[in-house]
Amino acid sequence: NRLLQGDVGSGKTMVAVLTALIAIGNGYQACIMAPTEVLAQQHFKNIQKFLAPTGVKSALLTGSSKTKERKEIHQGLEDGSIGIIVGTHALLEDVVVFRNLGLAIIDEQHRFGVEQRSRLWKKSSAGVPPHVLVMTATPIPRTLAMTLYGDLDVSVIDELPPGRKPVQTIHATEGKRPALYKFMKDQIALGRQIFVVYPLINETEKLDYQSLEAGAEEIMNKFPFPDYKTAVVHGKQLNDVKQFNMDAFAAGRADILVATSVIEVGVDVPNASVMVIESAERFGLSQLHQLRGRVGRTNKKAFCYLISPPLSTLPADSRRRLQAIENFSDLGSGIHIAMQDLDIRGAGNILGGEQSGFVSDLGYETYHRILDEAIHELKYNEFADLFEEEIQEEIRNFTTDCIFESDLELLFPVEYVENISERVDLYRRLDNTKEEDKLLALEKELEDRFGAIPEVTKELINVVRLRQIGMQLGIEKLTLKNKRLTAYFISNFESPYYQSPIFNKMLEYALANYNTCVFKEDKGKRMLVIEPINSVSKALEIFKGIN
């Protein structure tokens, strides 16, 4: 189970082919699954060139494969005559069965669901799960979190072909559009080509974002035929129409390609030097990075424009995504963008199907905490009679964990710990550290190795202290958002906690500080709200006083 991370053009396809040949050499079959027909066809074309001298039989299976061709491919997979199969979601159909699948390669894994990816594991009639290689430029939060805890090994290709330059990434608002159009005309005059990408195909009443159809019309007005030639591509077009327009752009017969994110992967046009992403706040970080990767594929300077309303008017998550994609524009920055995505979206559910989770202070929900929560839920519900003694013991201890959420920036900054492996290791160590003496030792080590600890890192370490005291005070969850600290007490209103001296301490504090505190009960939850609290340190100071 391995993740291969590498930016566009770093050589992931070659790694996939060589790995597949190793599997075939050991008597197994290999499959390569891509999210779009365009990318699958591109992989198949490249793989055929590589396999020509080897005699290994390969095939392509997509949604548009003819019925007769499908039957032949299904038979070849079952009898083992096809060594490597390249395909799209069509590989997941029940009729597709392998004689001896030993390696499943999933390209651009963020485009597939958890269940879709897992279905490949059951495709071999031999009954043995295949080795799995997932490839991407920007791992989704859930995948990255799995690498942190050993469930998924990781390899990083951190080099690109010589001469490749970073794509200059620029955020622009609507007022900059005239200047942008002039820049686009200048680039076309130099013989370059341009992508313009929209998030929607049709405008709806609920979403007032500019649609592709309206955008294409404006582009054609500003860049009139025959001086400029514009092609349009989106997912609702017939395959033949879509392929014709893509080929026209790839062959240089069109100067501008107006498209949806259907061109996110699999489009290789080295002559394209400008990527314009409309309503950029609507895209995820992985999508933005993939779209930017469509340009800058030669040694010529390339540009990516992110068009959105002013940053100050956007929600915090959208603002952070655009800032991250603008800040991380160097070659090989995909893994850093994935870490930012992990910070923004959380890790998802490693035991379930969600691929991203809520915003959390540490940037990810740790594997062990998720596991503990799942076990706790089963223990208290489906198997309560089997664990009666343990449940009674836990009730006496009131709570076994205190979850923390915040909108504050709490992290090991890249400027402070530059090496990503060291940062990942520090996050892991911090999450496993509970005792005060070990926290002090970690702080001393940080100062010795990296210098003075930044405030955002001090606050991150204080989160651990705050959660420990929270557990001692019978608090199941803490949120610190919009300068408001909310402490959620034990959900079981029958718990002896509510007759304990600990709860009395909380009541006494609230009564003594009625100007800044309020007790609330809402939707079956009891909570204490304290404001204004603008830092973890302040919250820690208050709870230490109560405890």
C-alpha positions as CSV (number, residue, x, y, z in Angstrom):
1,N,0.0,0.0,0.0
2,R,2.1,2.9,-1.2
3,L,1.5,6.6,-2.2
4,L,3.7,8.0,-4.9
5,Q,3.6,11.8,-4.8
6,G,5.2,13.8,-7.6
7,D,4.3,16.9,-9.5
8,V,3.2,16.9,-13.1
9,G,5.9,15.7,-15.4
10,S,8.1,14.2,-12.6
11,G,7.9,10.6,-14.0
12,K,5.1,8.9,-12.1
13,T,3.9,7.1,-15.3
14,M,7.4,5.5,-15.8
15,V,7.4,4.3,-12.2
16,A,4.0,2.8,-12.7
17,V,5.1,0.9,-15.9
18,L,8.3,-0.5,-14.3
19,T,6.3,-1.6,-11.2
20,A,3.7,-3.3,-13.4
21,L,6.5,-5.1,-15.3
22,I,7.9,-6.4,-12.0
23,A,4.4,-7.8,-11.2
24,I,4.1,-9.4,-14.6
25,G,7.5,-10.9,-14.3
26,N,6.3,-12.6,-11.1
27,G,3.3,-14.1,-12.8
28,Y,0.7,-11.5,-11.9
29,Q,-1.5,-9.0,-13.8
30,A,-1.5,-5.2,-13.3
31,C,-4.2,-2.6,-13.8
32,I,-3.9,1.2,-14.1
33,M,-7.1,3.2,-13.3
34,A,-7.4,6.8,-14.3
35,P,-10.3,9.2,-13.6
36,T,-11.0,10.4,-17.2
37,E,-11.0,8.8,-20.6
38,V,-8.5,11.5,-21.8
39,L,-6.0,10.5,-19.1
40,A,-6.6,6.8,-19.6
41,Q,-6.0,7.1,-23.4
42,Q,-2.8,9.2,-22.7
43,H,-1.5,6.5,-20.3
44,F,-2.3,3.7,-22.7
45,K,-0.6,5.5,-25.6
46,N,2.6,6.0,-23.5
47,I,2.5,2.5,-22.1
48,Q,2.2,0.9,-25.5
49,K,5.4,2.6,-26.5
50,F,7.2,1.4,-23.4
51,L,5.9,-2.2,-23.8
52,A,6.5,-2.6,-27.5
53,P,9.9,-4.4,-27.0
54,T,8.6,-6.6,-24.2
55,G,5.8,-8.5,-25.8
56,V,3.5,-7.9,-22.9
57,K,-0.1,-7.6,-24.0
58,S,-2.0,-4.5,-22.9
59,A,-5.5,-3.2,-23.4
60,L,-7.7,-0.1,-22.8
61,L,-11.1,-0.3,-21.2
62,T,-13.3,2.8,-20.8
63,G,-17.0,3.8,-20.9
64,S,-16.8,4.3,-24.7
65,S,-15.3,0.8,-25.5
66,K,-17.4,-1.1,-28.0
67,T,-19.4,-4.2,-26.8
68,K,-17.3,-6.7,-28.8
69,E,-14.1,-5.1,-27.7
70,R,-15.3,-5.3,-24.0
71,K,-16.1,-9.0,-24.3
72,E,-12.6,-9.7,-25.7
73,I,-10.9,-7.7,-22.9
74,H,-13.0,-9.4,-20.2
75,Q,-12.0,-12.8,-21.6
76,G,-8.3,-11.7,-21.8
77,L,-8.3,-10.6,-18.2
78,E,-10.0,-13.8,-17.0
79,D,-7.6,-16.2,-18.9
80,G,-4.6,-14.0,-18.0
81,S,-3.5,-13.3,-21.6
82,I,-3.7,-9.5,-20.9
83,G,-0.9,-8.5,-18.7
84,I,-1.7,-4.8,-18.2
85,I,-5.1,-3.2,-18.4
86,V,-5.5,0.6,-18.5
87,G,-9.0,2.0,-17.8
88,T,-11.4,4.3,-16.1
89,H,-14.3,3.5,-13.7
90,A,-15.2,0.8,-16.2
91,L,-12.6,-1.4,-14.5
92,L,-14.9,-1.4,-11.4
93,E,-17.8,-3.1,-13.1
94,D,-18.8,-6.5,-11.7
95,V,-18.1,-8.3,-15.0
96,V,-14.4,-7.3,-14.9
97,V,-12.6,-10.2,-13.2
98,F,-8.8,-10.9,-13.3
99,R,-7.1,-14.3,-13.3
100,N,-4.4,-13.1,-10.9
101,L,-4.4,-9.4,-10.2
102,G,-1.2,-8.6,-8.3
103,L,-0.9,-4.8,-8.7
104,A,-3.5,-2.1,-8.8
105,I,-2.3,1.4,-9.7
106,I,-4.6,4.3,-9.2
107,D,-3.7,7.6,-10.8
108,E,-5.0,11.0,-9.5
109,Q,-6.5,9.1,-6.5
110,H,-8.2,12.2,-5.2
111,R,-10.7,11.9,-8.1
112,F,-12.0,8.5,-6.8
113,G,-14.1,7.7,-3.8
114,V,-12.9,5.5,-1.0
115,E,-15.3,2.7,-1.9
116,Q,-14.4,2.9,-5.6
117,R,-10.7,2.4,-4.8
118,S,-11.4,-0.4,-2.4
119,R,-13.4,-2.4,-5.0
120,L,-10.2,-3.1,-7.0
121,W,-8.9,-5.1,-4.0
122,K,-11.6,-7.8,-4.7
123,K,-11.1,-8.2,-8.4
124,S,-8.7,-11.1,-8.4
125,S,-10.2,-14.6,-8.8
126,A,-7.2,-15.9,-6.9
127,G,-8.6,-14.3,-3.8
128,V,-5.4,-12.5,-2.8
129,P,-5.6,-8.7,-2.4
130,P,-3.3,-6.9,-4.9
131,H,-0.5,-4.5,-3.9
132,V,-1.8,-1.0,-4.3
133,L,0.1,2.0,-5.7
134,V,-1.8,5.4,-5.7
135,M,-0.2,8.3,-7.6
136,T,-1.0,12.0,-7.3
137,A,0.5,15.4,-7.3
138,T,-1.6,16.4,-4.2
139,P,-2.7,13.7,-1.8
140,I,-6.2,14.2,-0.3
141,P,-6.2,14.8,3.5
142,R,-7.4,11.3,4.4
143,T,-4.6,9.7,2.3
144,L,-1.9,12.0,3.7
145,A,-3.1,11.3,7.3
146,M,-2.8,7.6,6.6
147,T,0.8,8.0,5.5
148,L,1.5,9.7,8.8
149,Y,0.5,6.7,10.8
150,G,2.0,3.9,8.7
151,D,-1.2,2.7,7.0
152,L,0.2,3.9,3.7
153,D,3.9,4.0,2.8
154,V,5.0,7.1,0.8
155,S,7.5,7.8,-1.9
156,V,8.2,11.4,-3.1
157,I,9.6,12.3,-6.5
158,D,11.1,15.7,-5.7
159,E,12.9,16.5,-9.0
160,L,11.6,17.6,-12.4
161,P,13.2,17.7,-15.8
162,P,16.0,20.2,-16.1
163,G,15.1,23.8,-17.2
164,R,11.5,23.6,-15.9
165,K,10.4,26.9,-14.3
166,P,7.9,27.5,-11.5
167,V,4.5,28.8,-12.7
168,Q,4.0,32.4,-11.5
169,T,0.7,32.4,-9.6
170,I,-1.3,35.6,-9.3
171,H,-4.6,36.4,-7.6
172,A,-6.8,38.9,-9.4
173,T,-10.2,40.4,-8.8
174,E,-12.8,41.5,-11.4
175,G,-11.3,44.9,-11.7
176,K,-8.1,43.5,-13.1
177,R,-9.9,41.8,-16.0
178,P,-9.1,44.4,-18.7
179,A,-5.4,44.2,-17.9
180,L,-5.6,40.3,-17.9
181,Y,-7.3,40.3,-21.4
182,K,-4.5,42.5,-22.7
183,F,-1.9,40.2,-21.2
184,M,-3.6,37.2,-22.8
185,K,-3.5,38.9,-26.2
186,D,0.2,39.6,-25.8
187,Q,0.8,35.9,-25.0
188,I,-1.1,34.8,-28.0
189,A,0.9,37.3,-30.2
190,L,4.0,35.4,-28.9
191,G,2.6,32.2,-30.2
192,R,1.4,30.9,-26.8
193,Q,-2.0,29.3,-26.0
194,I,-4.3,29.8,-23.0
195,F,-6.6,27.8,-20.8
196,V,-9.7,29.5,-19.2
197,V,-11.4,27.3,-16.7
198,Y,-14.9,27.7,-15.0
199,P,-16.3,25.6,-12.2
200,L,-19.9,25.4,-13.6
201,I,-21.5,24.5,-16.9
202,N,-24.9,26.3,-16.4
203,E,-25.7,29.2,-14.1
204,T,-28.3,28.4,-11.4
205,E,-30.5,30.5,-9.2
206,K,-28.6,29.4,-6.1
207,L,-25.1,30.0,-7.5
208,D,-24.3,33.4,-9.0
209,Y,-20.9,32.3,-10.3
210,Q,-20.1,32.9,-13.9
211,S,-20.9,29.8,-15.9
212,L,-18.8,28.3,-18.6
213,E,-21.4,29.2,-21.3
214,A,-21.5,32.9,-20.3
215,G,-17.8,33.0,-20.0
216,A,-17.2,31.4,-23.4
217,E,-19.4,34.0,-25.0
218,E,-17.5,36.8,-23.3
219,I,-14.2,35.4,-24.4
220,M,-15.4,35.1,-28.0
221,N,-16.5,38.7,-27.9
222,K,-13.2,40.0,-26.4
223,F,-11.2,37.7,-28.7
224,P,-13.1,37.7,-32.0
225,F,-12.8,35.2,-34.8
226,P,-10.9,35.0,-37.1
227,D,-8.1,36.9,-35.3
228,Y,-8.5,34.5,-32.4
229,K,-9.8,31.0,-32.3
230,T,-11.6,29.6,-29.2
231,A,-12.5,26.0,-28.5
232,V,-15.0,24.9,-25.7
233,V,-14.8,21.7,-23.7
234,H,-17.0,20.4,-20.9
235,G,-18.3,17.1,-19.5
236,K,-21.8,17.3,-21.1
237,Q,-20.5,17.3,-24.6
238,L,-20.5,14.2,-26.7
239,N,-17.2,12.4,-26.6
240,D,-16.5,13.0,-30.3
241,V,-17.2,16.8,-30.0
242,K,-15.1,17.0,-26.8
243,Q,-12.2,15.1,-28.4
244,F,-12.4,17.2,-31.6
245,N,-12.1,20.5,-29.6
246,M,-9.3,19.1,-27.4
247,D,-7.4,17.9,-30.4
248,A,-7.8,21.3,-32.1
249,F,-6.3,23.0,-29.0
250,A,-3.5,20.4,-28.7
251,A,-2.6,20.8,-32.4
252,G,-2.5,24.6,-32.1
253,R,-5.5,25.2,-34.2
254,A,-7.2,27.1,-31.3
255,D,-5.6,29.8,-29.3
256,I,-7.9,29.6,-26.2
257,L,-9.5,26.6,-24.6
258,V,-12.5,27.5,-22.4
259,A,-13.3,24.5,-20.2
260,T,-14.5,23.1,-16.9
261,S,-12.3,21.1,-14.7
262,V,-12.6,18.2,-17.1
263,I,-9.1,19.3,-18.3
264,E,-7.8,19.0,-14.7
265,V,-5.8,15.8,-15.6
266,G,-4.6,14.2,-18.8
267,V,-4.2,17.3,-21.1
268,D,-0.7,17.8,-22.3
269,V,-0.2,21.0,-24.3
270,P,3.4,22.2,-23.9
271,N,2.7,25.4,-25.8
272,A,0.1,26.6,-23.3
273,S,1.6,29.3,-21.1
274,V,-1.4,30.8,-19.3
275,M,-4.0,29.2,-17.0
276,V,-7.0,31.5,-16.0
277,I,-9.2,30.0,-13.3
278,E,-12.5,31.8,-12.9
279,S,-14.3,31.7,-9.5
280,A,-11.2,30.1,-8.1
281,E,-12.6,30.1,-4.6
282,R,-15.0,27.3,-5.8
283,F,-12.2,24.9,-6.4
284,G,-10.4,22.7,-3.9
285,L,-6.6,22.9,-3.4
286,S,-5.9,19.7,-5.3
287,Q,-7.9,20.9,-8.3
288,L,-6.2,24.3,-8.3
289,H,-2.8,22.6,-8.2
290,Q,-3.7,20.1,-10.9
291,L,-5.1,22.9,-13.1
292,R,-2.0,25.0,-12.7
293,G,0.0,21.9,-13.7
294,R,-1.5,22.1,-17.2
295,V,0.9,25.0,-18.0
296,G,4.6,25.4,-17.4
297,R,5.5,22.1,-19.1
298,T,8.5,23.5,-21.0
299,N,11.4,25.8,-20.1
300,K,9.3,28.8,-21.0
301,K,7.7,31.1,-18.4
302,A,4.1,30.3,-17.5
303,F,1.4,32.1,-15.5
304,C,-1.7,31.0,-13.5
305,Y,-4.3,33.7,-12.7
306,L,-6.8,33.0,-9.9
307,I,-9.9,35.1,-10.4
308,S,-12.2,35.6,-7.4
309,P,-13.9,38.3,-5.3
310,P,-11.5,40.2,-2.9
311,L,-9.9,37.9,-0.4
312,S,-11.4,39.9,2.5
313,T,-14.9,39.0,1.4
314,L,-14.3,35.2,1.2
315,P,-14.9,32.6,3.9
316,A,-11.8,31.7,5.9
317,D,-11.3,28.3,4.2
318,S,-11.6,29.7,0.7
319,R,-9.1,32.5,1.6
320,R,-6.6,30.0,3.0
321,R,-6.9,27.8,-0.2
322,L,-6.1,30.7,-2.5
323,Q,-3.3,32.0,-0.3
324,A,-1.8,28.5,-0.1
325,I,-1.9,27.9,-3.9
326,E,-0.4,31.4,-4.5
327,N,2.4,30.9,-1.9
328,F,3.4,27.4,-2.9
329,S,4.2,27.8,-6.6
330,D,7.7,26.3,-6.6
331,L,8.4,23.0,-8.4
332,G,7.7,20.0,-6.2
333,S,5.3,21.9,-4.0
334,G,2.5,19.4,-4.3
335,I,3.2,17.7,-1.0
336,H,3.3,21.1,0.8
337,I,-0.1,22.0,-0.7
338,A,-1.4,18.6,0.5
339,M,-0.3,19.5,4.0
340,Q,-2.1,22.8,3.8
341,D,-5.2,20.9,2.6
342,L,-4.8,18.6,5.6
343,D,-4.7,21.7,7.8
344,I,-7.7,23.3,6.3
345,R,-10.0,20.3,5.8
346,G,-8.9,17.8,8.5
347,A,-8.1,14.2,7.9
348,G,-11.5,12.7,7.2
349,N,-12.5,9.3,8.6
350,I,-9.7,6.7,8.3
351,L,-12.1,3.9,9.4
352,G,-14.9,5.0,7.0
353,G,-15.5,6.7,3.7
354,E,-15.1,10.4,4.3
355,Q,-12.0,11.8,2.5
356,S,-11.8,15.1,4.4
357,G,-12.9,16.2,7.8
358,F,-13.7,19.3,9.9
359,V,-11.2,22.1,10.5
360,S,-9.0,21.1,13.5
361,D,-6.2,22.8,15.3
362,L,-3.6,20.1,14.7
363,G,-4.4,19.9,11.0
364,Y,-5.6,16.3,11.2
365,E,-7.5,13.9,13.4
366,T,-5.0,11.3,14.5
367,Y,-5.4,7.7,13.6
368,H,-5.5,6.5,17.2
369,R,-8.1,9.0,18.2
370,I,-10.4,8.0,15.4
371,L,-9.9,4.4,16.3
372,D,-10.7,5.1,19.9
373,E,-13.8,7.0,19.1
374,A,-15.1,4.2,16.8
375,I,-14.4,1.6,19.5
376,H,-16.0,3.8,22.2
377,E,-19.2,4.2,20.1
378,L,-19.5,0.4,19.6
379,K,-18.7,-0.3,23.2
380,Y,-21.4,2.0,24.5
381,N,-24.1,1.0,22.0
382,E,-24.0,-2.3,20.3
383,F,-21.8,-4.2,22.8
384,A,-22.7,-2.4,26.1
385,D,-23.6,-5.6,27.9
386,L,-20.2,-7.1,27.1
387,F,-18.3,-4.1,28.4
388,E,-20.5,-3.2,31.4
389,E,-17.6,-3.2,33.9
390,E,-15.3,-1.1,31.7
391,I,-18.2,1.3,31.0
392,Q,-18.8,1.8,34.8
393,E,-15.0,2.5,35.3
394,E,-15.0,5.0,32.5
395,I,-18.1,6.8,33.9
396,R,-16.2,7.1,37.2
397,N,-13.3,8.8,35.3
398,F,-16.0,10.9,33.6
399,T,-14.3,11.3,30.2
400,T,-11.4,9.7,28.3
401,D,-10.7,12.3,25.7
402,C,-11.3,16.0,25.0
403,I,-11.6,17.0,21.3
404,F,-10.4,20.5,20.4
405,E,-11.4,22.6,17.3
406,S,-10.3,26.1,16.5
407,D,-10.1,28.6,13.7
408,L,-6.7,29.8,14.9
409,E,-3.5,29.1,13.1
410,L,-1.8,26.4,15.1
411,L,1.1,24.6,13.4
412,F,4.8,24.1,12.8
413,P,5.4,26.7,10.1
414,V,7.4,25.8,7.0
415,E,9.7,28.7,7.8
416,Y,10.5,27.2,11.2
417,V,10.8,23.5,10.3
418,E,11.6,23.4,6.6
419,N,11.9,19.6,6.1
420,I,8.4,18.0,5.6
421,S,9.5,14.7,7.1
422,E,10.7,16.4,10.3
423,R,7.4,18.4,10.5
424,V,5.3,15.2,10.1
425,D,7.4,13.5,12.8
426,L,6.9,16.5,15.2
427,Y,3.1,16.4,14.7
428,R,3.1,12.7,15.5
429,R,5.3,13.1,18.6
430,L,3.3,16.0,19.9
431,D,0.0,14.1,19.5
432,N,1.5,11.2,21.5
433,T,2.8,13.4,24.3
434,K,0.6,13.9,27.3
435,E,2.9,14.5,30.4
436,E,4.0,18.0,31.2
437,D,7.7,17.0,31.6
438,K,7.7,15.5,28.1
439,L,6.1,18.7,26.7
440,L,8.8,20.8,28.4
441,A,11.5,18.5,26.9
442,L,10.0,18.8,23.5
443,E,9.9,22.6,23.7
444,K,13.6,22.6,24.8
445,E,14.5,20.3,21.9
446,L,12.7,22.6,19.4
447,E,14.6,25.6,20.7
448,D,17.9,23.8,20.5
449,R,17.3,22.5,16.9
450,F,15.3,25.3,15.2
451,G,15.7,28.4,17.4
452,A,13.0,30.5,19.2
453,I,9.6,28.8,19.0
454,P,7.1,30.8,17.0
455,E,3.8,31.9,18.7
456,V,1.7,29.6,16.5
457,T,3.8,26.6,17.6
458,K,3.6,27.6,21.3
459,E,-0.1,27.8,21.0
460,L,-0.2,24.4,19.2
461,I,1.7,22.8,22.1
462,N,-0.6,24.5,24.6
463,V,-3.5,22.7,22.9
464,V,-2.2,19.4,24.4
465,R,-2.1,21.0,27.9
466,L,-5.6,22.4,27.4
467,R,-7.0,19.1,26.4
468,Q,-5.5,17.3,29.4
469,I,-7.0,19.8,31.8
470,G,-10.3,19.6,29.8
471,M,-10.5,15.9,30.5
472,Q,-9.8,16.4,34.2
473,L,-12.7,18.9,34.3
474,G,-15.2,16.5,32.6
475,I,-15.2,18.3,29.2
476,E,-15.7,16.1,26.1
477,K,-15.1,18.8,23.5
478,L,-13.7,22.4,23.3
479,T,-14.1,24.8,20.5
480,L,-12.3,28.1,20.2
481,K,-13.7,30.1,17.3
482,N,-14.5,33.7,16.7
483,K,-12.9,34.5,20.1
484,R,-15.5,32.3,21.9
485,L,-14.5,29.3,24.0
486,T,-17.2,26.7,24.3
487,A,-16.8,23.7,26.6
488,Y,-19.1,20.8,26.0
489,F,-19.8,18.7,29.1
490,I,-20.5,15.0,29.4
491,S,-23.4,14.0,27.1
492,N,-24.9,11.5,29.6
493,F,-27.1,13.8,31.9
494,E,-27.4,10.8,34.4
495,S,-23.6,10.7,34.9
496,P,-22.5,11.1,38.5
497,Y,-20.2,13.9,37.1
498,Y,-23.1,16.4,37.6
499,Q,-23.1,15.7,41.3
500,S,-19.3,15.8,41.6
501,P,-17.0,18.5,43.1
502,I,-15.4,18.9,39.7
503,F,-18.7,20.1,38.1
504,N,-19.3,22.3,41.2
505,K,-16.0,24.1,40.4
506,M,-17.2,24.9,36.9
507,L,-20.5,26.3,38.3
508,E,-18.6,28.4,40.9
509,Y,-16.4,29.9,38.1
510,A,-19.4,30.7,36.0
511,L,-21.3,32.4,38.9
512,A,-18.2,34.4,39.8
513,N,-17.7,35.5,36.2
514,Y,-21.2,36.0,35.0
515,N,-20.2,39.0,32.8
516,T,-18.1,36.8,30.6
517,C,-19.7,33.3,31.0
518,V,-23.0,31.7,30.3
519,F,-24.3,28.1,30.9
520,K,-26.4,26.8,28.0
521,E,-28.3,23.7,27.1
522,D,-29.0,23.1,23.4
523,K,-29.9,20.1,21.3
524,G,-29.2,17.7,24.2
525,K,-25.8,19.3,25.0
526,R,-24.7,21.2,28.1
527,M,-22.0,23.8,27.6
528,L,-20.2,26.7,29.1
529,V,-19.5,29.6,26.8
530,I,-16.7,32.1,27.8
531,E,-15.8,35.2,25.8
532,P,-13.8,37.0,24.6
533,I,-11.0,34.4,24.4
534,N,-8.5,35.1,21.7
535,S,-5.8,32.5,22.3
536,V,-5.2,29.0,23.6
537,S,-2.9,30.4,26.3
538,K,-5.8,32.5,27.7
539,A,-8.1,29.5,27.7
540,L,-5.4,27.4,29.4
541,E,-4.9,30.1,32.1
542,I,-8.7,30.1,32.9
543,F,-8.9,26.3,33.1
544,K,-5.8,26.0,35.3
545,G,-7.4,28.5,37.7
546,I,-10.6,26.4,37.8
547,N,-8.7,23.1,38.3
